[in-house]
Amino acid sequence: MIDRTVFENKTAAYYTLGCKLNFAETSAIGKVLAEQGVRKVRNGEKADICVVNTCSVTELADKKCRQAIRRIGKQHPDAFMIVTGCYAQLKPEDVAHIEGVDLVLGAEQKLDILSYLDDLSKKQGGEGTIVASGTKDIRTFAPSCSSDDRTRHFLKVQDGCDYFCTYCTIPFARGRSRNGTIASLVGQAKEVVAKGGKEIVLTGVNIGDFGKSTGETFMDLIRALDEVEGITRYRISSIEPNLITDEVIDFVAASKRFAPHFHIPLQSGSDTVLKLMKRKYDTALFRHKVEKIKSAMPHAFIGVDVIVGTRGETDALFDEAQSFIESLDISQLHVFSYSERPGTQALKIAHSVDPKEKHLRSKRLLDLSDGKLQAFYEKHIGEASAVLFEHARRGNAMHGFTANYIKVEAPYDDALINEPVKVVLAGWNEDKTALLCNRINDVE
């Protein structure tokens, strides 16, 4: 039985590092505490509770987490600080020793936060309490959906990963692949509609693997979600190329609500490096998926993840990868520099890449990405498109996105927020970060 008096007149501050999945889970934690009467802290207030949801995808992410925890501890010196997320799961002892940390919750415990908050007294010296399960014991799927101040809601449909790529710690931080039921996820989508939400992004660690724990399929899921009235559009977040079936592509092309927008991790354009990474596809399959998408939806936006400087990536193999990427009809690259992660199989690969060389390779791909994104935007200038505009500070320019993820800028107009608006895409804004537009009319 929860003692609600513990939470009387309490305020909480929430901090999230890392992926959209983390943001969805932080939102779920906030909802749990709000149900107990805990109010979100206002600007300038000192919080009674701080929740920090961490990331550990790279060594830099770990460093940022440590810095954030210390900074938050100074901002809210009397707050009971809870740290959770991937960094907390992978290195709980390190986190517990950071000054100001009172409680460290692992992946299995984070959404059951109330069970560990019977006392909100600060630790006096020493280290924070650790409550975490081993990777093999991470089994629970906790539903999560976040919105914040944007028109988009991020709906967690899947968690964990069974792939164990050689460079990655995510399976150790989040456990094996598991998911919610289609019925429960449809229910959450309907809740978004009831709150006035218009766009949902499906998030997870490996969402194409949906169904491992319920016997359903990703195709079943998107079919069911497409029937939810009131949602203007869905976006599919990062999905493995080997799991984007032709059936999924054809469905998105013909669907009522799924946007022509794909985010696909390539990681390397070299088959040799892909084998070293133990990825489950080769460049031929990746090219087929891109060509299939563009054949079905010529206007589709395709974002691609790439890692540079992995162990084994020689100069020649990087050049090969860059040439492959240049040949693809894609819209944008998300470029990451390889980071050594303790306990991963990649450490057994002999050839390592100098940090300066990683930086140069990253710059080459980022320049390539800028060119592809500019060409994609300019290809659509003069076309009519529906835009969902997001909140902005009153008096400033506001921004929104087309279905195929073109960022659009317009003068601030409160009436346009979270409403589909038909526009004609015009030229670039001043800093070339978005296209300007001419409004036509509202869209049903």
Secondary structure, 3 states (H helix, E strand, C coil): CCCHHHHCCCEEEEEECCCHHHHHHHHHHHHHHHHCCCEECCCCCCCCEEEEEECCCCHHHHHHHHHHHHHHHHHCCCCEEEEEEHHHHHCHHHHHCCCCEEEEECCCCHHHHHHHCCCCCCCCCCCCEEECCCHHHCCCCCCCEECCCCCEEEEECEECCCCCCCCCCHHHHHCCCEECCHHHHHHHHHHHHHCCCCEEEEECCCHHHCCCCCCCCHHHHHHHHCCCCCCCEEEECCCCHHHCCHHHHHHHHHCCCECCEEEEEEECCCHHHHHHHCCCCCHHHHHHHHHHHHHHCCCCEEEEEEEECCCCCCHHHHHHHHHHHHCCCCCEEEEEECCCCCCCHHHHCCCCCCHHHHHHHHHHHHHHHHHHHHHHHHHCCCCEEEEEECCCCCCCCEEEEECCCCEEEECCCHHHECCEEEEEEEEECCCCCCEEEEEEEECC
